[in-house]
Amino acid sequence: MAYVVTVIWKAKEGQEEEVAEKIEKMTPLSLDEPGCLFYQAHRSVKDGNPGLFFLYEQYVDEAAFEAHMATPHFKRYVEGGVYPKLKSREPPSFYKTM
């Protein structure tokens, strides 16, 4: 079974492209983590919502997700890069595959 995390972020107006760039940098780094099974970001295609992002992530277990959040790239690109540029972020949702 995989440990699944979903996240929804809304970028501040004018910060949409910077958030997208940080997500693009995070994706291959996250996928290289030993406990990461899948990491896919999605961006809204609806007019008027270019700053709405949905992330779907899978890890081997909760410990692998915790390790992901402790990586230097998470600290740099998410905590130091994305979070300050967000208008809102929903708390992550957690699931286990069946």
Number of C-alpha atoms within 10 A of each C-alpha: 11 18 20 22 18 18 16 18 22 21 24 15 13 11 17 20 13 15 26 20 13 17 20 14 14 18 14 12 15 21 17 11 15 12 21 21 18 16 19 16 17 13 16 12 11 8 6 8 14 18 22 22 21 14 16 16 20 25 24 17 16 18 12 18 19 12 14 20 15 11 13 11 18 19 14 13 18 19 13 12 18 22 16 14 19 18 13 14 14 10 10 13 11 13 13 14 8 5
